[in-house]
Amino acid sequence: MFGPAALTLSFGRGEIGALFMAVLIGAIVAGDGHSNWFKGVQLIIIYVMIALMFFFVPDVARTG
């Protein structure tokens, strides 16, 4: 309706894996109800690792 073409929700294996890992790690971090600076640093490092994976291996988003 607003875009030039229809949007399909077709995700590759790399994207599904990254989403699954992000949800799993987020649940583990938020599960105990406590936070500190070290957990925040770990989450940022994991985010950077996933971003670098998609940057340096662009085909990981297209496999499926």
N, CA, C and O atoms as a Tripos MOL2 file, in Angstrom:
@<TRIPOS>MOLECULE
protein
  256   255    64     0     0
PROTEIN
NO_CHARGES

@<TRIPOS>ATOM
      1 N           0.8280   -1.1870    0.0000 N.3       1 MET1
      2 CA          0.0000    0.0000    0.0000 C.3       1 MET1
      3 C           0.8790    1.2600    0.0000 C.2       1 MET1
      4 O           0.5880    2.2150   -0.7210 O.2       1 MET1
      5 N           1.9420    1.2670    0.7970 N.am      2 PHE2
      6 CA          2.7750    2.4590    0.8720 C.3       2 PHE2
      7 C           4.0770    2.3220    0.1020 C.2       2 PHE2
      8 O           4.6690    3.3280   -0.2900 O.2       2 PHE2
      9 N           4.5380    1.0880   -0.1230 N.am      3 GLY3
     10 CA          5.8030    0.8720   -0.7990 C.3       3 GLY3
     11 C           5.6250    0.5970   -2.2750 C.2       3 GLY3
     12 O           4.5040    0.4400   -2.7600 O.2       3 GLY3
     13 N           6.7530    0.5380   -2.9940 N.am      4 PRO4
     14 CA          6.6710    0.2890   -4.4280 C.3       4 PRO4
     15 C           6.3460   -1.1700   -4.7740 C.2       4 PRO4
     16 O           5.8760   -1.4530   -5.8750 O.2       4 PRO4
     17 N           6.5940   -2.0900   -3.8450 N.am      5 ALA5
     18 CA          6.3280   -3.5090   -4.1080 C.3       5 ALA5
     19 C           5.8630   -4.1720   -2.8220 C.2       5 ALA5
     20 O           6.0300   -3.6270   -1.7310 O.2       5 ALA5
     21 N           5.2890   -5.3340   -2.9610 N.am      6 ALA6
     22 CA          4.8240   -6.0740   -1.7830 C.3       6 ALA6
     23 C           6.0170   -6.5700   -0.9740 C.2       6 ALA6
     24 O           7.0390   -6.9510   -1.5440 O.2       6 ALA6
     25 N           5.8950   -6.5660    0.3220 N.am      7 LEU7
     26 CA          6.9540   -7.0170    1.2210 C.3       7 LEU7
     27 C           6.6990   -8.4730    1.5880 C.2       7 LEU7
     28 O           5.6460   -8.8120    2.1270 O.2       7 LEU7
     29 N           7.6630   -9.3180    1.2950 N.am      8 THR8
     30 CA          7.5360  -10.7270    1.6710 C.3       8 THR8
     31 C           8.4210  -11.0020    2.8700 C.2       8 THR8
     32 O           9.5520  -10.5190    2.9380 O.2       8 THR8
     33 N           7.9210  -11.7570    3.7930 N.am      9 LEU9
     34 CA          8.7000  -12.1220    4.9640 C.3       9 LEU9
     35 C           9.3920  -13.4550    4.6930 C.2       9 LEU9
     36 O           9.0030  -14.4980    5.2200 O.2       9 LEU9
     37 N          10.4020  -13.3940    3.8790 N.am     10 SER10
     38 CA         11.1640  -14.5700    3.5070 C.3      10 SER10
     39 C          12.5730  -14.4260    4.0750 C.2      10 SER10
     40 O          13.3800  -13.6600    3.5470 O.2      10 SER10
     41 N          12.8700  -15.1530    5.1420 N.am     11 PHE11
     42 CA         14.1560  -15.0480    5.8080 C.3      11 PHE11
     43 C          15.0220  -16.2460    5.4730 C.2      11 PHE11
     44 O          14.5260  -17.3640    5.3280 O.2      11 PHE11
     45 N          16.3350  -16.0040    5.3510 N.am     12 GLY12
     46 CA         17.2900  -17.0720    5.1150 C.3      12 GLY12
     47 C          17.6910  -17.7460    6.4170 C.2      12 GLY12
     48 O          17.2800  -17.3370    7.5030 O.2      12 GLY12
     49 N          18.5000  -18.7840    6.2840 N.am     13 ARG13
     50 CA         18.9300  -19.5190    7.4740 C.3      13 ARG13
     51 C          19.7760  -18.6680    8.4110 C.2      13 ARG13
     52 O          19.6650  -18.7920    9.6310 O.2      13 ARG13
     53 N          20.6250  -17.7980    7.8480 N.am     14 GLY14
     54 CA         21.4600  -16.9340    8.6730 C.3      14 GLY14
     55 C          20.6400  -15.9520    9.4980 C.2      14 GLY14
     56 O          20.9410  -15.7120   10.6670 O.2      14 GLY14
     57 N          19.6150  -15.3920    8.8960 N.am     15 GLU15
     58 CA         18.7620  -14.4420    9.6080 C.3      15 GLU15
     59 C          17.9370  -15.1280   10.6890 C.2      15 GLU15
     60 O          17.7720  -14.5930   11.7850 O.2      15 GLU15
     61 N          17.4210  -16.3090   10.3780 N.am     16 ILE16
     62 CA         16.6570  -17.0560   11.3820 C.3      16 ILE16
     63 C          17.5610  -17.4470   12.5490 C.2      16 ILE16
     64 O          17.1590  -17.3520   13.7090 O.2      16 ILE16
     65 N          18.7790  -17.8860   12.2430 N.am     17 GLY17
     66 CA         19.7320  -18.2510   13.2920 C.3      17 GLY17
     67 C          20.0980  -17.0670   14.1680 C.2      17 GLY17
     68 O          20.1640  -17.1970   15.3900 O.2      17 GLY17
     69 N          20.3380  -15.9080   13.5540 N.am     18 ALA18
     70 CA         20.6720  -14.7070   14.3220 C.3      18 ALA18
     71 C          19.4980  -14.2750   15.1930 C.2      18 ALA18
     72 O          19.6960  -13.8710   16.3390 O.2      18 ALA18
     73 N          18.2870  -14.3540   14.6670 N.am     19 LEU19
     74 CA         17.1030  -14.0010   15.4470 C.3      19 LEU19
     75 C          16.9100  -14.9500   16.6280 C.2      19 LEU19
     76 O          16.6110  -14.5170   17.7400 O.2      19 LEU19
     77 N          17.0830  -16.2400   16.3770 N.am     20 PHE20
     78 CA         16.9530  -17.2280   17.4490 C.3      20 PHE20
     79 C          17.9900  -16.9950   18.5470 C.2      20 PHE20
     80 O          17.6630  -17.0410   19.7330 O.2      20 PHE20
     81 N          19.2310  -16.7460   18.1540 N.am     21 MET21
     82 CA         20.2880  -16.5080   19.1430 C.3      21 MET21
     83 C          20.0290  -15.2190   19.9200 C.2      21 MET21
     84 O          20.2830  -15.1630   21.1230 O.2      21 MET21
     85 N          19.5250  -14.1820   19.2450 N.am     22 ALA22
     86 CA         19.2420  -12.9260   19.9270 C.3      22 ALA22
     87 C          18.1330  -13.0980   20.9730 C.2      22 ALA22
     88 O          18.2260  -12.5640   22.0780 O.2      22 ALA22
     89 N          17.0970  -13.8410   20.6200 N.am     23 VAL23
     90 CA         16.0100  -14.0870   21.5700 C.3      23 VAL23
     91 C          16.4950  -14.9370   22.7330 C.2      23 VAL23
     92 O          16.1580  -14.6610   23.8840 O.2      23 VAL23
     93 N          17.2750  -15.9570   22.4500 N.am     24 LEU24
     94 CA         17.7970  -16.8310   23.5000 C.3      24 LEU24
     95 C          18.7110  -16.0710   24.4540 C.2      24 LEU24
     96 O          18.5790  -16.2050   25.6700 O.2      24 LEU24
     97 N          19.6220  -15.2880   23.9270 N.am     25 ILE25
     98 CA         20.5460  -14.5310   24.7720 C.3      25 ILE25
     99 C          19.7970  -13.4520   25.5490 C.2      25 ILE25
    100 O          20.0930  -13.2200   26.7210 O.2      25 ILE25
    101 N          18.8380  -12.7960   24.9160 N.am     26 GLY26
    102 CA         18.0440  -11.7930   25.6290 C.3      26 GLY26
    103 C          17.2560  -12.3960   26.7840 C.2      26 GLY26
    104 O          17.1450  -11.7840   27.8460 O.2      26 GLY26
    105 N          16.7070  -13.5970   26.5820 N.am     27 ALA27
    106 CA         15.9650  -14.2610   27.6590 C.3      27 ALA27
    107 C          16.8870  -14.6610   28.7980 C.2      27 ALA27
    108 O          16.5060  -14.5640   29.9640 O.2      27 ALA27
    109 N          18.0880  -15.1070   28.4770 N.am     28 ILE28
    110 CA         19.0400  -15.4890   29.5270 C.3      28 ILE28
    111 C          19.4610  -14.2700   30.3410 C.2      28 ILE28
    112 O          19.5440  -14.3360   31.5670 O.2      28 ILE28
    113 N          19.7290  -13.1500   29.6540 N.am     29 VAL29
    114 CA         20.1790  -11.9420   30.3490 C.3      29 VAL29
    115 C          19.0550  -11.3600   31.2010 C.2      29 VAL29
    116 O          19.3010  -10.9510   32.3360 O.2      29 VAL29
    117 N          17.8430  -11.3120   30.6880 N.am     30 ALA30
    118 CA         16.7360  -10.6960   31.4130 C.3      30 ALA30
    119 C          16.0650  -11.6570   32.3910 C.2      30 ALA30
    120 O          15.2130  -11.2390   33.1750 O.2      30 ALA30
    121 N          16.4280  -12.9160   32.3590 N.am     31 GLY31
    122 CA         15.7500  -13.9200   33.1760 C.3      31 GLY31
    123 C          15.9290  -13.7490   34.6680 C.2      31 GLY31
    124 O          15.0000  -14.0110   35.4330 O.2      31 GLY31
    125 N          17.1020  -13.3150   35.1030 N.am     32 ASP32
    126 CA         17.3200  -13.2160   36.5420 C.3      32 ASP32
    127 C          16.8520  -11.8930   37.1360 C.2      32 ASP32
    128 O          16.7760  -11.7600   38.3570 O.2      32 ASP32
    129 N          16.5400  -10.9190   36.2950 N.am     33 GLY33
    130 CA         16.0070   -9.6500   36.7870 C.3      33 GLY33
    131 C          17.0530   -8.6710   37.2710 C.2      33 GLY33
    132 O          16.7040   -7.5990   37.7670 O.2      33 GLY33
    133 N          18.3310   -9.0090   37.1420 N.am     34 HIS34
    134 CA         19.4090   -8.1250   37.5640 C.3      34 HIS34
    135 C          20.2790   -7.7860   36.3560 C.2      34 HIS34
    136 O          20.3690   -8.5520   35.3970 O.2      34 HIS34
    137 N          20.9110   -6.6300   36.4290 N.am     35 SER35
    138 CA         21.7700   -6.2100   35.3340 C.3      35 SER35
    139 C          22.9910   -5.5010   35.9030 C.2      35 SER35
    140 O          22.9520   -4.9530   37.0050 O.2      35 SER35
    141 N          24.0500   -5.5200   35.1500 N.am     36 ASN36
    142 CA         25.2400   -4.7570   35.4870 C.3      36 ASN36
    143 C          25.9280   -4.3590   34.1940 C.2      36 ASN36
    144 O          25.4740   -4.7190   33.1080 O.2      36 ASN36
    145 N          27.0070   -3.6290   34.3050 N.am     37 TRP37
    146 CA         27.6770   -3.1120   33.1200 C.3      37 TRP37
    147 C          28.2850   -4.2260   32.2850 C.2      37 TRP37
    148 O          28.3680   -4.1040   31.0630 O.2      37 TRP37
    149 N          28.7110   -5.3090   32.9200 N.am     38 PHE38
    150 CA         29.3560   -6.3960   32.1920 C.3      38 PHE38
    151 C          28.3670   -7.1080   31.2720 C.2      38 PHE38
    152 O          28.7300   -7.4890   30.1590 O.2      38 PHE38
    153 N          27.1290   -7.2920   31.7180 N.am     39 LYS39
    154 CA         26.1170   -7.8990   30.8520 C.3      39 LYS39
    155 C          25.8260   -7.0020   29.6510 C.2      39 LYS39
    156 O          25.6060   -7.4960   28.5460 O.2      39 LYS39
    157 N          25.8260   -5.7080   29.8620 N.am     40 GLY40
    158 CA         25.6100   -4.7670   28.7620 C.3      40 GLY40
    159 C          26.7330   -4.8250   27.7440 C.2      40 GLY40
    160 O          26.4910   -4.7870   26.5380 O.2      40 GLY40
    161 N          27.9640   -4.9160   28.2330 N.am     41 VAL41
    162 CA         29.1030   -5.0320   27.3270 C.3      41 VAL41
    163 C          29.0270   -6.3280   26.5340 C.2      41 VAL41
    164 O          29.3310   -6.3390   25.3410 O.2      41 VAL41
    165 N          28.6300   -7.4100   27.1700 N.am     42 GLN42
    166 CA         28.4990   -8.6790   26.4650 C.3      42 GLN42
    167 C          27.4270   -8.5990   25.3740 C.2      42 GLN42
    168 O          27.6230   -9.1200   24.2760 O.2      42 GLN42
    169 N          26.3130   -7.9600   25.6640 N.am     43 LEU43
    170 CA         25.2560   -7.8200   24.6570 C.3      43 LEU43
    171 C          25.7140   -6.9710   23.4750 C.2      43 LEU43
    172 O          25.3870   -7.2750   22.3280 O.2      43 LEU43
    173 N          26.4680   -5.9080   23.7500 N.am     44 ILE44
    174 CA         26.9790   -5.0660   22.6720 C.3      44 ILE44
    175 C          27.9770   -5.8370   21.8130 C.2      44 ILE44
    176 O          27.9670   -5.7070   20.5890 O.2      44 ILE44
    177 N          28.8360   -6.6360   22.4390 N.am     45 ILE45
    178 CA         29.8030   -7.4350   21.6870 C.3      45 ILE45
    179 C          29.0880   -8.4480   20.7990 C.2      45 ILE45
    180 O          29.4840   -8.6460   19.6510 O.2      45 ILE45
    181 N          28.0520   -9.0830   21.3070 N.am     46 ILE46
    182 CA         27.2940  -10.0440   20.4930 C.3      46 ILE46
    183 C          26.6110   -9.3340   19.3300 C.2      46 ILE46
    184 O          26.5770   -9.8620   18.2190 O.2      46 ILE46
    185 N          26.0690   -8.1500   19.5710 N.am     47 TYR47
    186 CA         25.4470   -7.3760   18.5010 C.3      47 TYR47
    187 C          26.4670   -7.0460   17.4150 C.2      47 TYR47
    188 O          26.1720   -7.1740   16.2270 O.2      47 TYR47
    189 N          27.6550   -6.6250   17.8130 N.am     48 VAL48
    190 CA         28.7100   -6.2980   16.8440 C.3      48 VAL48
    191 C          29.1320   -7.5460   16.0690 C.2      48 VAL48
    192 O          29.3770   -7.4700   14.8650 O.2      48 VAL48
    193 N          29.2170   -8.6850   16.7430 N.am     49 MET49
    194 CA         29.5830   -9.9270   16.0580 C.3      49 MET49
    195 C          28.5500  -10.3030   14.9950 C.2      49 MET49
    196 O          28.9200  -10.7040   13.8910 O.2      49 MET49
    197 N          27.2680  -10.1790   15.3140 N.am     50 ILE50
    198 CA         26.2210  -10.4890   14.3420 C.3      50 ILE50
    199 C          26.2700   -9.4980   13.1750 C.2      50 ILE50
    200 O          26.1130   -9.8950   12.0210 O.2      50 ILE50
    201 N          26.4870   -8.2170   13.4690 N.am     51 ALA51
    202 CA         26.5750   -7.2120   12.4000 C.3      51 ALA51
    203 C          27.7720   -7.4860   11.4930 C.2      51 ALA51
    204 O          27.6580   -7.3660   10.2730 O.2      51 ALA51
    205 N          28.9070   -7.8470   12.0640 N.am     52 LEU52
    206 CA         30.0830   -8.1700   11.2520 C.3      52 LEU52
    207 C          29.8600   -9.4260   10.4160 C.2      52 LEU52
    208 O          30.3350   -9.5190    9.2850 O.2      52 LEU52
    209 N          29.1330  -10.3940   10.9800 N.am     53 MET53
    210 CA         28.8320  -11.6010   10.2250 C.3      53 MET53
    211 C          28.0300  -11.2520    8.9670 C.2      53 MET53
    212 O          28.3400  -11.7440    7.8810 O.2      53 MET53
    213 N          27.0130  -10.4160    9.1040 N.am     54 PHE54
    214 CA         26.2020  -10.0510    7.9520 C.3      54 PHE54
    215 C          26.9400   -9.1020    7.0040 C.2      54 PHE54
    216 O          26.6220   -9.0530    5.8160 O.2      54 PHE54
    217 N          27.9150   -8.3530    7.5080 N.am     55 PHE55
    218 CA         28.6710   -7.4400    6.6570 C.3      55 PHE55
    219 C          29.7030   -8.1860    5.8210 C.2      55 PHE55
    220 O          29.8080   -7.9530    4.6160 O.2      55 PHE55
    221 N          30.4670   -9.0810    6.4480 N.am     56 PHE56
    222 CA         31.5460   -9.7570    5.7420 C.3      56 PHE56
    223 C          31.0880  -10.9960    4.9780 C.2      56 PHE56
    224 O          31.7710  -11.4280    4.0490 O.2      56 PHE56
    225 N          29.9600  -11.5700    5.3440 N.am     57 VAL57
    226 CA         29.4300  -12.7350    4.6420 C.3      57 VAL57
    227 C          28.0160  -12.3820    4.1810 C.2      57 VAL57
    228 O          27.0350  -12.8320    4.7730 O.2      57 VAL57
    229 N          27.9160  -11.5720    3.1210 N.am     58 PRO58
    230 CA         26.5830  -11.1160    2.7040 C.3      58 PRO58
    231 C          25.6890  -12.2310    2.1880 C.2      58 PRO58
    232 O          24.4690  -12.0710    2.1620 O.2      58 PRO58
    233 N          26.2630  -13.3560    1.7760 N.am     59 ASP59
    234 CA         25.4450  -14.4540    1.2770 C.3      59 ASP59
    235 C          24.7320  -15.2040    2.3870 C.2      59 ASP59
    236 O          23.8510  -16.0160    2.1070 O.2      59 ASP59
    237 N          25.0940  -14.9510    3.6550 N.am     60 VAL60
    238 CA         24.4390  -15.6670    4.7490 C.3      60 VAL60
    239 C          22.9670  -15.2740    4.8370 C.2      60 VAL60
    240 O          22.1530  -16.0480    5.3410 O.2      60 VAL60
    241 N          22.6170  -14.0980    4.3620 N.am     61 ALA61
    242 CA         21.2190  -13.6640    4.3930 C.3      61 ALA61
    243 C          20.4340  -14.2430    3.2230 C.2      61 ALA61
    244 O          19.2040  -14.2720    3.2630 O.2      61 ALA61
    245 N          21.1260  -14.7050    2.1820 N.am     62 ARG62
    246 CA         20.4240  -15.1820    1.0000 C.3      62 ARG62
    247 C          20.3140  -16.6910    0.9240 C.2      62 ARG62
    248 O          19.6010  -17.2130    0.0660 O.2      62 ARG62
    249 N          21.0090  -17.4090    1.8080 N.am     63 THR63
    250 CA         20.9270  -18.8770    1.7430 C.3      63 THR63
    251 C          19.6010  -19.3220    2.3000 C.2      63 THR63
    252 O          19.1070  -18.7370    3.2640 O.2      63 THR63
    253 N          19.0350  -20.3040    1.7370 N.am     64 GLY64
    254 CA         17.7590  -20.7580    2.2590 C.3      64 GLY64
    255 C          17.0430  -21.7040    1.3970 C.2      64 GLY64
    256 O          15.9510  -22.1510    1.7460 O.2      64 GLY64
@<TRIPOS>BOND
     1     1     2 1
     2     2     3 1
     3     3     4 2
     4     3     5 am
     5     5     6 1
     6     6     7 1
     7     7     8 2
     8     7     9 am
     9     9    10 1
    10    10    11 1
    11    11    12 2
    12    11    13 am
    13    13    14 1
    14    14    15 1
    15    15    16 2
    16    15    17 am
    17    17    18 1
    18    18    19 1
    19    19    20 2
    20    19    21 am
    21    21    22 1
    22    22    23 1
    23    23    24 2
    24    23    25 am
    25    25    26 1
    26    26    27 1
    27    27    28 2
    28    27    29 am
    29    29    30 1
    30    30    31 1
    31    31    32 2
    32    31    33 am
    33    33    34 1
    34    34    35 1
    35    35    36 2
    36    35    37 am
    37    37    38 1
    38    38    39 1
    39    39    40 2
    40    39    41 am
    41    41    42 1
    42    42    43 1
    43    43    44 2
    44    43    45 am
    45    45    46 1
    46    46    47 1
    47    47    48 2
    48    47    49 am
    49    49    50 1
    50    50    51 1
    51    51    52 2
    52    51    53 am
    53    53    54 1
    54    54    55 1
    55    55    56 2
    56    55    57 am
    57    57    58 1
    58    58    59 1
    59    59    60 2
    60    59    61 am
    61    61    62 1
    62    62    63 1
    63    63    64 2
    64    63    65 am
    65    65    66 1
    66    66    67 1
    67    67    68 2
    68    67    69 am
    69    69    70 1
    70    70    71 1
    71    71    72 2
    72    71    73 am
    73    73    74 1
    74    74    75 1
    75    75    76 2
    76    75    77 am
    77    77    78 1
    78    78    79 1
    79    79    80 2
    80    79    81 am
    81    81    82 1
    82    82    83 1
    83    83    84 2
    84    83    85 am
    85    85    86 1
    86    86    87 1
    87    87    88 2
    88    87    89 am
    89    89    90 1
    90    90    91 1
    91    91    92 2
    92    91    93 am
    93    93    94 1
    94    94    95 1
    95    95    96 2
    96    95    97 am
    97    97    98 1
    98    98    99 1
    99    99   100 2
   100    99   101 am
   101   101   102 1
   102   102   103 1
   103   103   104 2
   104   103   105 am
   105   105   106 1
   106   106   107 1
   107   107   108 2
   108   107   109 am
   109   109   110 1
   110   110   111 1
   111   111   112 2
   112   111   113 am
   113   113   114 1
   114   114   115 1
   115   115   116 2
   116   115   117 am
   117   117   118 1
   118   118   119 1
   119   119   120 2
   120   119   121 am
   121   121   122 1
   122   122   123 1
   123   123   124 2
   124   123   125 am
   125   125   126 1
   126   126   127 1
   127   127   128 2
   128   127   129 am
   129   129   130 1
   130   130   131 1
   131   131   132 2
   132   131   133 am
   133   133   134 1
   134   134   135 1
   135   135   136 2
   136   135   137 am
   137   137   138 1
   138   138   139 1
   139   139   140 2
   140   139   141 am
   141   141   142 1
   142   142   143 1
   143   143   144 2
   144   143   145 am
   145   145   146 1
   146   146   147 1
   147   147   148 2
   148   147   149 am
   149   149   150 1
   150   150   151 1
   151   151   152 2
   152   151   153 am
   153   153   154 1
   154   154   155 1
   155   155   156 2
   156   155   157 am
   157   157   158 1
   158   158   159 1
   159   159   160 2
   160   159   161 am
   161   161   162 1
   162   162   163 1
   163   163   164 2
   164   163   165 am
   165   165   166 1
   166   166   167 1
   167   167   168 2
   168   167   169 am
   169   169   170 1
   170   170   171 1
   171   171   172 2
   172   171   173 am
   173   173   174 1
   174   174   175 1
   175   175   176 2
   176   175   177 am
   177   177   178 1
   178   178   179 1
   179   179   180 2
   180   179   181 am
   181   181   182 1
   182   182   183 1
   183   183   184 2
   184   183   185 am
   185   185   186 1
   186   186   187 1
   187   187   188 2
   188   187   189 am
   189   189   190 1
   190   190   191 1
   191   191   192 2
   192   191   193 am
   193   193   194 1
   194   194   195 1
   195   195   196 2
   196   195   197 am
   197   197   198 1
   198   198   199 1
   199   199   200 2
   200   199   201 am
   201   201   202 1
   202   202   203 1
   203   203   204 2
   204   203   205 am
   205   205   206 1
   206   206   207 1
   207   207   208 2
   208   207   209 am
   209   209   210 1
   210   210   211 1
   211   211   212 2
   212   211   213 am
   213   213   214 1
   214   214   215 1
   215   215   216 2
   216   215   217 am
   217   217   218 1
   218   218   219 1
   219   219   220 2
   220   219   221 am
   221   221   222 1
   222   222   223 1
   223   223   224 2
   224   223   225 am
   225   225   226 1
   226   226   227 1
   227   227   228 2
   228   227   229 am
   229   229   230 1
   230   230   231 1
   231   231   232 2
   232   231   233 am
   233   233   234 1
   234   234   235 1
   235   235   236 2
   236   235   237 am
   237   237   238 1
   238   238   239 1
   239   239   240 2
   240   239   241 am
   241   241   242 1
   242   242   243 1
   243   243   244 2
   244   243   245 am
   245   245   246 1
   246   246   247 1
   247   247   248 2
   248   247   249 am
   249   249   250 1
   250   250   251 1
   251   251   252 2
   252   251   253 am
   253   253   254 1
   254   254   255 1
   255   255   256 2
@<TRIPOS>SUBSTRUCTURE
     1 MET1         2 RESIDUE 1 A MET
     2 PHE2         6 RESIDUE 1 A PHE
     3 GLY3        10 RESIDUE 1 A GLY
     4 PRO4        14 RESIDUE 1 A PRO
     5 ALA5        18 RESIDUE 1 A ALA
     6 ALA6        22 RESIDUE 1 A ALA
     7 LEU7        26 RESIDUE 1 A LEU
     8 THR8        30 RESIDUE 1 A THR
     9 LEU9        34 RESIDUE 1 A LEU
    10 SER10       38 RESIDUE 1 A SER
    11 PHE11       42 RESIDUE 1 A PHE
    12 GLY12       46 RESIDUE 1 A GLY
    13 ARG13       50 RESIDUE 1 A ARG
    14 GLY14       54 RESIDUE 1 A GLY
    15 GLU15       58 RESIDUE 1 A GLU
    16 ILE16       62 RESIDUE 1 A ILE
    17 GLY17       66 RESIDUE 1 A GLY
    18 ALA18       70 RESIDUE 1 A ALA
    19 LEU19       74 RESIDUE 1 A LEU
    20 PHE20       78 RESIDUE 1 A PHE
    21 MET21       82 RESIDUE 1 A MET
    22 ALA22       86 RESIDUE 1 A ALA
    23 VAL23       90 RESIDUE 1 A VAL
    24 LEU24       94 RESIDUE 1 A LEU
    25 ILE25       98 RESIDUE 1 A ILE
    26 GLY26      102 RESIDUE 1 A GLY
    27 ALA27      106 RESIDUE 1 A ALA
    28 ILE28      110 RESIDUE 1 A ILE
    29 VAL29      114 RESIDUE 1 A VAL
    30 ALA30      118 RESIDUE 1 A ALA
    31 GLY31      122 RESIDUE 1 A GLY
    32 ASP32      126 RESIDUE 1 A ASP
    33 GLY33      130 RESIDUE 1 A GLY
    34 HIS34      134 RESIDUE 1 A HIS
    35 SER35      138 RESIDUE 1 A SER
    36 ASN36      142 RESIDUE 1 A ASN
    37 TRP37      146 RESIDUE 1 A TRP
    38 PHE38      150 RESIDUE 1 A PHE
    39 LYS39      154 RESIDUE 1 A LYS
    40 GLY40      158 RESIDUE 1 A GLY
    41 VAL41      162 RESIDUE 1 A VAL
    42 GLN42      166 RESIDUE 1 A GLN
    43 LEU43      170 RESIDUE 1 A LEU
    44 ILE44      174 RESIDUE 1 A ILE
    45 ILE45      178 RESIDUE 1 A ILE
    46 ILE46      182 RESIDUE 1 A ILE
    47 TYR47      186 RESIDUE 1 A TYR
    48 VAL48      190 RESIDUE 1 A VAL
    49 MET49      194 RESIDUE 1 A MET
    50 ILE50      198 RESIDUE 1 A ILE
    51 ALA51      202 RESIDUE 1 A ALA
    52 LEU52      206 RESIDUE 1 A LEU
    53 MET53      210 RESIDUE 1 A MET
    54 PHE54      214 RESIDUE 1 A PHE
    55 PHE55      218 RESIDUE 1 A PHE
    56 PHE56      222 RESIDUE 1 A PHE
    57 VAL57      226 RESIDUE 1 A VAL
    58 PRO58      230 RESIDUE 1 A PRO
    59 ASP59      234 RESIDUE 1 A ASP
    60 VAL60      238 RESIDUE 1 A VAL
    61 ALA61      242 RESIDUE 1 A ALA
    62 ARG62      246 RESIDUE 1 A ARG
    63 THR63      250 RESIDUE 1 A THR
    64 GLY64      254 RESIDUE 1 A GLY
